[in-house]
Amino acid sequence: MRGRTSDRAKVVALAAGLAGLLMAGAAQAASYEFVPAPQADLNRVYRVDKATGEVISCQYGLQENTIGTTLCFGPGEGAGPQAPSEYSLVASRHLREAGVFRVNQRTGAMSICYVLDDAVVCTPQGNAGSVAPAAKP
């Protein structure tokens, strides 16, 4: 009887280990989030790395004698990796807004990200409890 209990414990431990590996793999596979720009006449999609907060953007572009091209804008000022956390993107409902909000799910801090020239830029993160930088006279 003691041998059966030990075998069952081993099987349960093995199953738990496999479940943990599968869940870790699923979490790793879901490391990006995608959100379209809210602007009604803009075919742009933003991507955030959910662990680092790095933001990029891609959109469709016309190119002569082709079916088109995918134009992507890499991270510029403020859009690169941030402190490790859980990040997501939120699009406003403003039909003329081309940017999105990057939200730190753990702290509640937000920044606005948009394409400027040929890169994605993001404002410094702000939070309702944080002190905004003083305006220079």
C-alpha positions in Angstrom: 0.0 0.0 0.0 2.8 2.3 0.8 4.3 1.8 -2.7 1.0 2.8 -4.4 0.8 6.0 -2.4 4.4 6.9 -3.3 3.6 6.2 -7.0 0.5 8.3 -6.9 2.5 11.2 -5.3 5.1 10.9 -8.1 2.3 11.0 -10.8 0.7 14.0 -9.2 4.0 15.8 -8.9 4.8 15.0 -12.6 1.4 16.2 -13.7 1.8 19.4 -11.7 5.2 20.0 -13.2 3.9 19.5 -16.8 1.0 21.8 -16.1 3.4 24.4 -14.9 5.6 24.1 -18.0 2.5 24.4 -20.3 1.3 27.5 -18.5 4.7 29.1 -18.7 4.8 28.4 -22.4 1.4 29.9 -22.9 2.4 33.0 -20.9 5.5 33.4 -23.0 3.5 33.0 -26.2 1.2 35.8 -25.2 4.0 38.4 -24.6 2.5 41.1 -26.9 -0.7 43.0 -27.1 -2.0 44.7 -30.2 -4.4 47.7 -30.4 -5.5 49.7 -33.4 -5.1 53.5 -33.4 -8.5 55.1 -32.6 -8.3 57.5 -35.6 -11.1 56.5 -38.0 -9.1 57.0 -41.2 -5.8 55.5 -40.1 -4.8 51.9 -40.6 -2.2 51.8 -37.8 -1.8 49.1 -35.2 0.3 49.5 -32.0 2.1 46.6 -30.3 3.4 46.6 -26.7 5.7 44.0 -25.1 3.6 43.2 -22.0 6.7 42.6 -19.8 8.9 45.5 -20.9 6.5 48.1 -22.1 8.4 48.6 -25.4 6.0 50.0 -28.1 6.2 49.8 -31.9 3.6 50.5 -34.6 2.9 49.3 -38.1 0.6 50.4 -40.9 -0.2 49.6 -44.5 1.5 51.7 -47.1 1.1 52.1 -50.8 4.0 51.2 -53.0 4.0 51.4 -56.8 3.8 48.2 -58.8 3.1 46.1 -55.6 0.2 45.1 -53.5 1.5 47.4 -50.9 4.0 47.3 -48.0 4.0 47.1 -44.2 5.5 50.2 -42.7 6.8 49.8 -39.2 8.0 52.4 -36.7 10.4 51.3 -34.0 10.7 52.6 -30.5 11.9 56.2 -30.2 12.1 58.5 -27.1 10.2 57.0 -24.2 8.9 54.0 -26.2 11.8 51.6 -25.5 11.9 49.1 -22.6 10.6 50.3 -19.3 11.0 48.9 -15.8 9.8 45.2 -15.8 6.1 45.1 -15.1 2.8 44.2 -16.7 1.9 46.6 -19.6 -1.1 47.0 -21.8 -2.4 49.5 -24.4 -5.6 51.4 -24.4 -7.1 53.3 -27.3 -9.2 56.3 -26.5 -12.6 56.7 -28.3 -11.5 60.0 -29.9 -12.0 59.5 -33.6 -9.2 61.9 -34.5 -6.6 60.5 -32.1 -3.7 58.7 -33.6 -2.0 57.7 -30.4 -2.7 55.2 -27.6 -2.1 55.0 -23.9 0.5 52.6 -22.5 -0.7 51.5 -19.0 1.4 49.9 -16.3 -1.1 47.4 -14.8 0.8 47.1 -11.5 1.3 50.8 -10.7 -1.5 52.5 -12.7 1.0 54.8 -14.4 0.2 55.9 -18.0 1.9 57.5 -20.9 0.7 58.5 -24.3 2.4 56.9 -27.3 2.2 58.1 -30.9 4.2 58.1 -34.2 6.4 61.1 -34.6 8.4 61.3 -37.9 9.5 57.7 -38.3 9.5 56.4 -34.7 7.0 55.7 -31.9 7.5 58.1 -29.0 5.9 58.1 -25.5 5.4 60.8 -22.9 6.9 60.2 -19.5 4.7 58.0 -17.3 2.3 59.8 -15.0 0.0 58.6 -12.2 -2.8 60.3 -10.4 -0.7 60.4 -7.2 2.5 61.5 -8.9 3.8 65.0 -8.9 3.9 66.6 -12.4 7.1 68.4 -13.3 6.9 72.1 -12.5 6.3 74.4 -15.5 9.2 76.7 -16.3 8.4 80.5 -16.0 
